[in-house]
């Protein structure tokens, strides 16, 4: 995905990265990490360099409550680590 694709937001103003994190239920966990701004910035950088923007959009549209991110997701490892953290109340 190019930088402008990353900035393309949905009607709620969420980028693809934030939509993916929310769909997988790790968006709050990401925000609660110590140093979350730096972690989020690195995740945004990986997302901005991804070449799967169209696939990501289609995957998000077809997977309302997924258990794991798609194989092509450049933040797959980060999401897996966030999923292992204790759920937030």
Secondary structure, DSSP 8 states (H G I E B T S, - for coil): --HHHHH---TTS--HHHHHHHHTT-HHHHHHSTTHHHHHHHHHHHHHT-S-HHHHHHHHHH-TT-SS--TT-TTHHHHHHHHHS----
